[in-house]
């Protein structure tokens, strides 16, 4: 199996978003772990099987290859790691009516860390064939919540989901391990390089 060719951390383009809770969507407010998007973290030509053999080295269990549901949903029991291996899509995080929502475009080669509680949905498959490998920390199983009345217990449970001990792609160092201050410092450094 070919090994995953990763973009060096020093040149990784990264977005970190703290999405405020809205209505029945807890988003990142309960645990303060950011939604992270690693842009072009691996070559766009990377096969899904290469991703599936790499992720377990960092404590993740790949569970599916699919697109993203077009209805806003969140998981209360686990964080989700999405590695895009095909196509391009517009995604929405945080809920349609949330003033703090995040709309972004992702493409093959990008990875998204969706913390427990963050509402997410597909807005548009831009080229047709948008596909990702979905993975979760080993031992975690995902549930489906829709930010509706009656899900308050699930929304509260989000705060108790343990954060990653290794970065899904980079292992012992990497954006999921950096914390808010380090993420902001690196974002400033990247801006000054542009």
Number of C-alpha atoms within 10 A of each C-alpha: 7 11 10 18 11 14 17 11 14 8 9 17 17 20 16 18 16 19 25 19 20 19 11 19 27 27 31 24 18 17 17 16 23 23 23 19 22 22 19 19 24 23 15 15 10 18 15 19 14 14 23 21 16 21 24 17 14 18 19 25 21 24 12 14 18 15 20 20 11 14 14 22 22 32 24 26 22 25 25 23 24 24 31 30 26 24 19 21 24 15 18 21 25 29 29 17 9 15 11 16 21 17 16 12 15 21 22 23 23 24 26 21 23 24 27 29 33 30 29 27 21 18 20 16 18 14 11 11 14 21 23 26 23 23 27 23 23 13 9 15 16 15 12 12 19 17 23 12 8 10 14 13 9 20 24 13 17 25 20 13 16 13 16 16 14 19 19 29 25 19 16 11 14 14 26 23 18 13 12 15 9 12 18 14 10 16 16 11 11 15 8 8 7 5
